[in-house]
Amino acid sequence: MVIFFCLGNFGLGGVSRIVTLVGESLGKDNEVYYYPIENVAPFWSVKKRDHILCHAKDNNFFIFFKKVYKHLAALGGQQYNINFVQ
């Protein structure tokens, strides 16, 4: 089975650690891939580094969407909310 985890980043944080631990356990019998939305260097060790898919800096659509949202939020008098973007 192929399992895909999408998370904010692999920086220092509890969710990142849990995802890496669960991924390592599930990776024994399955194929596990990770997709971090933000481009932060992994703090936690991931045994299969080639299973970390493209980062936000490589994803032109995400960068475009983030810029458009940021400008629309400013025009609408709202604050930029990274949780909405993720």
Biopython code that builds the backbone (N, CA, C, O; Angstrom):
import numpy as np
from Bio.PDB.StructureBuilder import StructureBuilder

atoms = [
    (1, "MET", "N", (0.848, -1.170, 0.000)),
    (1, "MET", "CA", (0.000, 0.000, 0.000)),
    (1, "MET", "C", (0.895, 1.235, 0.000)),
    (1, "MET", "O", (1.976, 1.232, 0.590)),
    (2, "VAL", "N", (0.436, 2.284, -0.663)),
    (2, "VAL", "CA", (1.155, 3.558, -0.685)),
    (2, "VAL", "C", (0.439, 4.511, 0.265)),
    (2, "VAL", "O", (-0.771, 4.712, 0.160)),
    (3, "ILE", "N", (1.197, 5.097, 1.196)),
    (3, "ILE", "CA", (0.644, 6.020, 2.185)),
    (3, "ILE", "C", (1.307, 7.380, 1.975)),
    (3, "ILE", "O", (2.519, 7.468, 1.776)),
    (4, "PHE", "N", (0.499, 8.436, 2.021)),
    (4, "PHE", "CA", (0.961, 9.793, 1.731)),
    (4, "PHE", "C", (0.624, 10.695, 2.912)),
    (4, "PHE", "O", (-0.542, 10.813, 3.287)),
    (5, "PHE", "N", (1.633, 11.330, 3.502)),
    (5, "PHE", "CA", (1.433, 12.278, 4.601)),
    (5, "PHE", "C", (1.691, 13.686, 4.084)),
    (5, "PHE", "O", (2.723, 13.943, 3.462)),
    (6, "CYS", "N", (0.768, 14.587, 4.335)),
    (6, "CYS", "CA", (0.930, 15.985, 3.983)),
    (6, "CYS", "C", (0.958, 16.776, 5.289)),
    (6, "CYS", "O", (0.007, 16.714, 6.068)),
    (7, "LEU", "N", (2.039, 17.518, 5.536)),
    (7, "LEU", "CA", (2.145, 18.268, 6.772)),
    (7, "LEU", "C", (2.757, 19.634, 6.508)),
    (7, "LEU", "O", (3.321, 19.879, 5.441)),
    (8, "GLY", "N", (2.641, 20.518, 7.487)),
    (8, "GLY", "CA", (3.130, 21.881, 7.333)),
    (8, "GLY", "C", (4.610, 21.944, 7.030)),
    (8, "GLY", "O", (5.018, 22.563, 6.047)),
    (9, "ASN", "N", (5.422, 21.308, 7.867)),
    (9, "ASN", "CA", (6.859, 21.273, 7.640)),
    (9, "ASN", "C", (7.458, 20.174, 8.503)),
    (9, "ASN", "O", (6.772, 19.568, 9.325)),
    (10, "PHE", "N", (8.730, 19.931, 8.307)),
    (10, "PHE", "CA", (9.450, 18.950, 9.118)),
    (10, "PHE", "C", (10.308, 19.640, 10.172)),
    (10, "PHE", "O", (11.293, 19.071, 10.642)),
    (11, "GLY", "N", (9.942, 20.852, 10.541)),
    (11, "GLY", "CA", (10.691, 21.580, 11.555)),
    (11, "GLY", "C", (10.461, 20.977, 12.936)),
    (11, "GLY", "O", (9.852, 19.916, 13.073)),
    (12, "LEU", "N", (10.948, 21.657, 13.934)),
    (12, "LEU", "CA", (10.802, 21.210, 15.306)),
    (12, "LEU", "C", (9.337, 21.343, 15.721)),
    (12, "LEU", "O", (8.792, 22.447, 15.745)),
    (13, "GLY", "N", (8.720, 20.246, 16.039)),
    (13, "GLY", "CA", (7.316, 20.279, 16.447)),
    (13, "GLY", "C", (6.804, 18.879, 16.719)),
    (13, "GLY", "O", (7.321, 17.898, 16.186)),
    (14, "GLY", "N", (5.782, 18.800, 17.555)),
    (14, "GLY", "CA", (5.235, 17.508, 17.948)),
    (14, "GLY", "C", (4.560, 16.764, 16.819)),
    (14, "GLY", "O", (4.714, 15.550, 16.693)),
    (15, "VAL", "N", (3.806, 17.485, 15.987)),
    (15, "VAL", "CA", (3.105, 16.829, 14.880)),
    (15, "VAL", "C", (4.114, 16.248, 13.899)),
    (15, "VAL", "O", (3.934, 15.134, 13.408)),
    (16, "SER", "N", (5.165, 16.992, 13.614)),
    (16, "SER", "CA", (6.198, 16.499, 12.697)),
    (16, "SER", "C", (6.844, 15.230, 13.236)),
    (16, "SER", "O", (7.107, 14.288, 12.489)),
    (17, "ARG", "N", (7.093, 15.216, 14.524)),
    (17, "ARG", "CA", (7.722, 14.039, 15.132)),
    (17, "ARG", "C", (6.797, 12.830, 15.067)),
    (17, "ARG", "O", (7.239, 11.726, 14.748)),
    (18, "ILE", "N", (5.518, 13.033, 15.367)),
    (18, "ILE", "CA", (4.561, 11.931, 15.329)),
    (18, "ILE", "C", (4.432, 11.397, 13.903)),
    (18, "ILE", "O", (4.393, 10.184, 13.694)),
    (19, "VAL", "N", (4.367, 12.294, 12.928)),
    (19, "VAL", "CA", (4.251, 11.862, 11.534)),
    (19, "VAL", "C", (5.464, 11.035, 11.123)),
    (19, "VAL", "O", (5.312, 10.016, 10.450)),
    (20, "THR", "N", (6.670, 11.457, 11.518)),
    (20, "THR", "CA", (7.855, 10.682, 11.161)),
    (20, "THR", "C", (7.868, 9.327, 11.861)),
    (20, "THR", "O", (8.267, 8.329, 11.262)),
    (21, "LEU", "N", (7.437, 9.278, 13.121)),
    (21, "LEU", "CA", (7.397, 7.997, 13.831)),
    (21, "LEU", "C", (6.371, 7.040, 13.223)),
    (21, "LEU", "O", (6.654, 5.860, 13.018)),
    (22, "VAL", "N", (5.184, 7.559, 12.940)),
    (22, "VAL", "CA", (4.141, 6.726, 12.332)),
    (22, "VAL", "C", (4.577, 6.287, 10.936)),
    (22, "VAL", "O", (4.385, 5.135, 10.548)),
    (23, "GLY", "N", (5.166, 7.218, 10.188)),
    (23, "GLY", "CA", (5.647, 6.889, 8.849)),
    (23, "GLY", "C", (6.720, 5.823, 8.857)),
    (23, "GLY", "O", (6.723, 4.937, 8.004)),
    (24, "GLU", "N", (7.635, 5.900, 9.816)),
    (24, "GLU", "CA", (8.692, 4.883, 9.918)),
    (24, "GLU", "C", (8.089, 3.514, 10.242)),
    (24, "GLU", "O", (8.514, 2.501, 9.687)),
    (25, "SER", "N", (7.093, 3.484, 11.144)),
    (25, "SER", "CA", (6.453, 2.212, 11.494)),
    (25, "SER", "C", (5.695, 1.633, 10.310)),
    (25, "SER", "O", (5.816, 0.447, 10.003)),
    (26, "LEU", "N", (4.913, 2.479, 9.650)),
    (26, "LEU", "CA", (4.137, 2.009, 8.510)),
    (26, "LEU", "C", (5.026, 1.684, 7.316)),
    (26, "LEU", "O", (4.650, 0.884, 6.459)),
    (27, "GLY", "N", (6.204, 2.304, 7.258)),
    (27, "GLY", "CA", (7.123, 2.092, 6.149)),
    (27, "GLY", "C", (7.766, 0.720, 6.125)),
    (27, "GLY", "O", (8.390, 0.345, 5.132)),
    (28, "LYS", "N", (7.623, -0.029, 7.199)),
    (28, "LYS", "CA", (8.192, -1.381, 7.225)),
    (28, "LYS", "C", (7.475, -2.301, 6.246)),
    (28, "LYS", "O", (8.100, -3.157, 5.620)),
    (29, "ASP", "N", (6.155, -2.123, 6.113)),
    (29, "ASP", "CA", (5.362, -2.992, 5.245)),
    (29, "ASP", "C", (4.728, -2.243, 4.073)),
    (29, "ASP", "O", (4.134, -2.869, 3.196)),
    (30, "ASN", "N", (4.844, -0.919, 4.044)),
    (30, "ASN", "CA", (4.186, -0.100, 3.032)),
    (30, "ASN", "C", (5.163, 0.910, 2.459)),
    (30, "ASN", "O", (6.269, 1.085, 2.970)),
    (31, "GLU", "N", (4.744, 1.569, 1.395)),
    (31, "GLU", "CA", (5.526, 2.648, 0.815)),
    (31, "GLU", "C", (4.972, 3.962, 1.356)),
    (31, "GLU", "O", (3.798, 4.270, 1.149)),
    (32, "VAL", "N", (5.805, 4.737, 2.046)),
    (32, "VAL", "CA", (5.357, 5.967, 2.696)),
    (32, "VAL", "C", (6.044, 7.168, 2.046)),
    (32, "VAL", "O", (7.259, 7.176, 1.848)),
    (33, "TYR", "N", (5.229, 8.191, 1.714)),
    (33, "TYR", "CA", (5.744, 9.429, 1.138)),
    (33, "TYR", "C", (5.292, 10.597, 1.997)),
    (33, "TYR", "O", (4.245, 10.538, 2.642)),
    (34, "TYR", "N", (6.090, 11.661, 2.002)),
    (34, "TYR", "CA", (5.790, 12.855, 2.789)),
    (34, "TYR", "C", (5.766, 14.061, 1.854)),
    (34, "TYR", "O", (6.549, 14.137, 0.907)),
    (35, "TYR", "N", (4.863, 15.003, 2.125)),
    (35, "TYR", "CA", (4.816, 16.248, 1.363)),
    (35, "TYR", "C", (4.747, 17.409, 2.352)),
    (35, "TYR", "O", (3.671, 17.707, 2.871)),
    (36, "PRO", "N", (5.880, 18.076, 2.626)),
    (36, "PRO", "CA", (5.839, 19.265, 3.492)),
    (36, "PRO", "C", (5.416, 20.491, 2.687)),
    (36, "PRO", "O", (5.936, 20.740, 1.599)),
    (37, "ILE", "N", (4.478, 21.243, 3.227)),
    (37, "ILE", "CA", (3.981, 22.435, 2.527)),
    (37, "ILE", "C", (5.018, 23.552, 2.567)),
    (37, "ILE", "O", (5.238, 24.231, 1.564)),
    (38, "GLU", "N", (5.654, 23.745, 3.716)),
    (38, "GLU", "CA", (6.661, 24.798, 3.843)),
    (38, "GLU", "C", (8.044, 24.203, 3.633)),
    (38, "GLU", "O", (8.284, 23.037, 3.947)),
    (39, "ASN", "N", (8.933, 24.999, 3.109)),
    (39, "ASN", "CA", (10.292, 24.543, 2.855)),
    (39, "ASN", "C", (11.161, 24.820, 4.072)),
    (39, "ASN", "O", (11.857, 25.834, 4.133)),
    (40, "VAL", "N", (11.114, 23.920, 5.030)),
    (40, "VAL", "CA", (11.940, 24.002, 6.233)),
    (40, "VAL", "C", (12.782, 22.736, 6.279)),
    (40, "VAL", "O", (12.270, 21.637, 6.069)),
    (41, "ALA", "N", (14.060, 22.888, 6.552)),
    (41, "ALA", "CA", (14.931, 21.718, 6.623)),
    (41, "ALA", "C", (14.415, 20.747, 7.680)),
    (41, "ALA", "O", (14.044, 21.173, 8.774)),
    (42, "PRO", "N", (14.386, 19.446, 7.373)),
    (42, "PRO", "CA", (13.869, 18.474, 8.340)),
    (42, "PRO", "C", (14.678, 18.471, 9.634)),
    (42, "PRO", "O", (15.900, 18.328, 9.613)),
    (43, "PHE", "N", (13.987, 18.631, 10.748)),
    (43, "PHE", "CA", (14.641, 18.553, 12.057)),
    (43, "PHE", "C", (14.719, 17.093, 12.490)),
    (43, "PHE", "O", (15.734, 16.645, 13.024)),
    (44, "TRP", "N", (13.627, 16.355, 12.251)),
    (44, "TRP", "CA", (13.573, 14.945, 12.630)),
    (44, "TRP", "C", (14.151, 14.099, 11.503)),
    (44, "TRP", "O", (14.008, 14.430, 10.327)),
    (45, "SER", "N", (14.799, 13.013, 11.872)),
    (45, "SER", "CA", (15.407, 12.165, 10.850)),
    (45, "SER", "C", (14.342, 11.348, 10.128)),
    (45, "SER", "O", (13.446, 10.775, 10.748)),
    (46, "VAL", "N", (14.460, 11.309, 8.823)),
    (46, "VAL", "CA", (13.611, 10.484, 7.976)),
    (46, "VAL", "C", (14.552, 9.549, 7.236)),
    (46, "VAL", "O", (15.441, 9.999, 6.512)),
    (47, "LYS", "N", (14.359, 8.251, 7.415)),
    (47, "LYS", "CA", (15.296, 7.286, 6.840)),
    (47, "LYS", "C", (15.331, 7.337, 5.320)),
    (47, "LYS", "O", (16.398, 7.242, 4.714)),
    (48, "LYS", "N", (14.170, 7.487, 4.710)),
    (48, "LYS", "CA", (14.108, 7.505, 3.247)),
    (48, "LYS", "C", (13.910, 8.941, 2.779)),
    (48, "LYS", "O", (12.783, 9.375, 2.542)),
    (49, "ARG", "N", (15.003, 9.670, 2.650)),
    (49, "ARG", "CA", (14.939, 11.080, 2.253)),
    (49, "ARG", "C", (14.354, 11.251, 0.850)),
    (49, "ARG", "O", (13.762, 12.288, 0.550)),
    (50, "ASP", "N", (14.514, 10.241, -0.008)),
    (50, "ASP", "CA", (13.975, 10.355, -1.360)),
    (50, "ASP", "C", (12.454, 10.254, -1.381)),
    (50, "ASP", "O", (11.840, 10.489, -2.422)),
    (51, "HIS", "N", (11.835, 9.911, -0.254)),
    (51, "HIS", "CA", (10.376, 9.838, -0.170)),
    (51, "HIS", "C", (9.764, 11.161, 0.283)),
    (51, "HIS", "O", (8.546, 11.257, 0.437)),
    (52, "ILE", "N", (10.594, 12.181, 0.496)),
    (52, "ILE", "CA", (10.077, 13.518, 0.782)),
    (52, "ILE", "C", (9.879, 14.187, -0.570)),
    (52, "ILE", "O", (10.845, 14.451, -1.287)),
    (53, "LEU", "N", (8.630, 14.459, -0.916)),
    (53, "LEU", "CA", (8.309, 14.990, -2.237)),
    (53, "LEU", "C", (8.580, 16.478, -2.310)),
    (53, "LEU", "O", (9.082, 17.061, -1.349)),
    (54, "CYS", "N", (8.254, 17.111, -3.446)),
    (54, "CYS", "CA", (8.635, 18.496, -3.714)),
    (54, "CYS", "C", (8.234, 19.437, -2.589)),
    (54, "CYS", "O", (7.200, 19.263, -1.944)),
    (55, "HIS", "N", (9.057, 20.412, -2.374)),
    (55, "HIS", "CA", (8.810, 21.420, -1.358)),
    (55, "HIS", "C", (8.055, 22.586, -1.974)),
    (55, "HIS", "O", (7.894, 22.661, -3.192)),
    (56, "ALA", "N", (7.602, 23.481, -1.137)),
    (56, "ALA", "CA", (6.840, 24.641, -1.606)),
    (56, "ALA", "C", (7.641, 25.479, -2.591)),
    (56, "ALA", "O", (7.068, 26.035, -3.528)),
    (57, "LYS", "N", (8.953, 25.584, -2.402)),
    (57, "LYS", "CA", (9.748, 26.407, -3.309)),
    (57, "LYS", "C", (9.780, 25.816, -4.714)),
    (57, "LYS", "O", (10.010, 26.539, -5.683)),
    (58, "ASP", "N", (9.550, 24.507, -4.833)),
    (58, "ASP", "CA", (9.534, 23.852, -6.128)),
    (58, "ASP", "C", (8.139, 23.840, -6.751)),
    (58, "ASP", "O", (7.981, 23.482, -7.918)),
    (59, "ASN", "N", (7.141, 24.226, -5.985)),
    (59, "ASN", "CA", (5.757, 24.148, -6.419)),
    (59, "ASN", "C", (5.272, 25.545, -6.812)),
    (59, "ASN", "O", (4.838, 26.315, -5.956)),
    (60, "ASN", "N", (5.343, 25.866, -8.088)),
    (60, "ASN", "CA", (4.993, 27.213, -8.557)),
    (60, "ASN", "C", (3.533, 27.556, -8.307)),
    (60, "ASN", "O", (3.211, 28.707, -8.013)),
    (61, "PHE", "N", (2.639, 26.568, -8.421)),
    (61, "PHE", "CA", (1.222, 26.834, -8.177)),
    (61, "PHE", "C", (1.009, 27.282, -6.739)),
    (61, "PHE", "O", (0.253, 28.223, -6.496)),
    (62, "PHE", "N", (1.656, 26.631, -5.783)),
    (62, "PHE", "CA", (1.491, 26.991, -4.380)),
    (62, "PHE", "C", (2.006, 28.406, -4.124)),
    (62, "PHE", "O", (1.363, 29.178, -3.413)),
    (63, "ILE", "N", (3.142, 28.745, -4.688)),
    (63, "ILE", "CA", (3.702, 30.082, -4.502)),
    (63, "ILE", "C", (2.756, 31.130, -5.078)),
    (63, "ILE", "O", (2.509, 32.159, -4.449)),
    (64, "PHE", "N", (2.226, 30.871, -6.271)),
    (64, "PHE", "CA", (1.279, 31.797, -6.899)),
    (64, "PHE", "C", (0.025, 31.945, -6.046)),
    (64, "PHE", "O", (-0.438, 33.063, -5.818)),
    (65, "PHE", "N", (-0.536, 30.822, -5.568)),
    (65, "PHE", "CA", (-1.747, 30.850, -4.744)),
    (65, "PHE", "C", (-1.513, 31.631, -3.456)),
    (65, "PHE", "O", (-2.367, 32.411, -3.035)),
    (66, "LYS", "N", (-0.361, 31.423, -2.835)),
    (66, "LYS", "CA", (-0.052, 32.105, -1.584)),
    (66, "LYS", "C", (0.051, 33.618, -1.789)),
    (66, "LYS", "O", (-0.440, 34.390, -0.965)),
    (67, "LYS", "N", (0.687, 34.045, -2.888)),
    (67, "LYS", "CA", (0.814, 35.477, -3.166)),
    (67, "LYS", "C", (-0.551, 36.102, -3.456)),
    (67, "LYS", "O", (-0.850, 37.190, -2.965)),
    (68, "VAL", "N", (-1.375, 35.425, -4.247)),
    (68, "VAL", "CA", (-2.703, 35.939, -4.568)),
    (68, "VAL", "C", (-3.534, 36.060, -3.300)),
    (68, "VAL", "O", (-4.186, 37.080, -3.077)),
    (69, "TYR", "N", (-3.514, 35.020, -2.469)),
    (69, "TYR", "CA", (-4.285, 35.049, -1.226)),
    (69, "TYR", "C", (-3.812, 36.176, -0.311)),
    (69, "TYR", "O", (-4.623, 36.872, 0.300)),
    (70, "LYS", "N", (-2.498, 36.348, -0.223)),
    (70, "LYS", "CA", (-1.940, 37.391, 0.648)),
    (70, "LYS", "C", (-2.426, 38.771, 0.213)),
    (70, "LYS", "O", (-2.798, 39.590, 1.054)),
    (71, "HIS", "N", (-2.424, 39.035, -1.094)),
    (71, "HIS", "CA", (-2.867, 40.335, -1.603)),
    (71, "HIS", "C", (-4.376, 40.509, -1.458)),
    (71, "HIS", "O", (-4.840, 41.593, -1.104)),
    (72, "LEU", "N", (-5.141, 39.461, -1.725)),
    (72, "LEU", "CA", (-6.592, 39.556, -1.575)),
    (72, "LEU", "C", (-6.990, 39.766, -0.116)),
    (72, "LEU", "O", (-7.927, 40.508, 0.175)),
    (73, "ALA", "N", (-6.287, 39.121, 0.785)),
    (73, "ALA", "CA", (-6.570, 39.299, 2.208)),
    (73, "ALA", "C", (-6.276, 40.737, 2.623)),
    (73, "ALA", "O", (-7.038, 41.333, 3.383)),
    (74, "ALA", "N", (-5.173, 41.294, 2.125)),
    (74, "ALA", "CA", (-4.825, 42.679, 2.463)),
    (74, "ALA", "C", (-5.854, 43.655, 1.898)),
    (74, "ALA", "O", (-6.229, 44.621, 2.563)),
    (75, "LEU", "N", (-6.305, 43.404, 0.680)),
    (75, "LEU", "CA", (-7.321, 44.278, 0.078)),
    (75, "LEU", "C", (-8.650, 44.190, 0.818)),
    (75, "LEU", "O", (-9.386, 45.172, 0.908)),
    (76, "GLY", "N", (-8.948, 43.020, 1.340)),
    (76, "GLY", "CA", (-10.200, 42.812, 2.069)),
    (76, "GLY", "C", (-10.110, 43.206, 3.532)),
    (76, "GLY", "O", (-11.091, 43.078, 4.264)),
    (77, "GLY", "N", (-8.961, 43.679, 3.971)),
    (77, "GLY", "CA", (-8.791, 44.114, 5.351)),
    (77, "GLY", "C", (-8.617, 42.956, 6.331)),
    (77, "GLY", "O", (-8.826, 43.123, 7.532)),
    (78, "GLN", "N", (-8.233, 41.781, 5.823)),
    (78, "GLN", "CA", (-8.023, 40.627, 6.688)),
    (78, "GLN", "C", (-6.531, 40.375, 6.860)),
    (78, "GLN", "O", (-5.700, 40.853, 6.088)),
    (79, "GLN", "N", (-6.227, 39.609, 7.897)),
    (79, "GLN", "CA", (-4.838, 39.238, 8.126)),
    (79, "GLN", "C", (-4.530, 37.944, 7.365)),
    (79, "GLN", "O", (-5.413, 37.114, 7.146)),
    (80, "TYR", "N", (-3.279, 37.789, 6.972)),
    (80, "TYR", "CA", (-2.822, 36.585, 6.293)),
    (80, "TYR", "C", (-2.890, 35.418, 7.263)),
    (80, "TYR", "O", (-2.356, 35.503, 8.369)),
    (81, "ASN", "N", (-3.543, 34.324, 6.866)),
    (81, "ASN", "CA", (-3.722, 33.165, 7.721)),
    (81, "ASN", "C", (-3.092, 31.949, 7.071)),
    (81, "ASN", "O", (-3.659, 31.386, 6.135)),
    (82, "ILE", "N", (-1.914, 31.530, 7.558)),
    (82, "ILE", "CA", (-1.201, 30.394, 6.964)),
    (82, "ILE", "C", (-2.011, 29.102, 7.105)),
    (82, "ILE", "O", (-1.880, 28.206, 6.271)),
    (83, "ASN", "N", (-2.840, 28.991, 8.136)),
    (83, "ASN", "CA", (-3.655, 27.786, 8.308)),
    (83, "ASN", "C", (-4.644, 27.625, 7.157)),
    (83, "ASN", "O", (-4.912, 26.503, 6.728)),
    (84, "PHE", "N", (-5.182, 28.719, 6.660)),
    (84, "PHE", "CA", (-6.095, 28.647, 5.513)),
    (84, "PHE", "C", (-5.340, 28.205, 4.278)),
    (84, "PHE", "O", (-5.843, 27.394, 3.499)),
    (85, "VAL", "N", (-4.131, 28.728, 4.086)),
    (85, "VAL", "CA", (-3.329, 28.385, 2.917)),
    (85, "VAL", "C", (-2.973, 26.903, 2.944)),
    (85, "VAL", "O", (-3.020, 26.229, 1.915)),
    (86, "GLN", "N", (-2.619, 26.402, 4.111)),
    (86, "GLN", "CA", (-2.263, 24.983, 4.204)),
    (86, "GLN", "C", (-3.463, 24.117, 3.937)),
    (86, "GLN", "O", (-3.358, 22.891, 3.971)),
]
sb = StructureBuilder()
sb.init_structure("model")
sb.init_model(0)
sb.init_chain("A")
sb.init_seg("    ")
for serial, (resi, resn, name, xyz) in enumerate(atoms, 1):
    if name == "N":
        sb.init_residue(resn, " ", resi, " ")
    sb.init_atom(name, np.array(xyz, "f"), 0.0, 1.0, " ", f" {name:<3s}", serial, name[0])
structure = sb.get_structure()
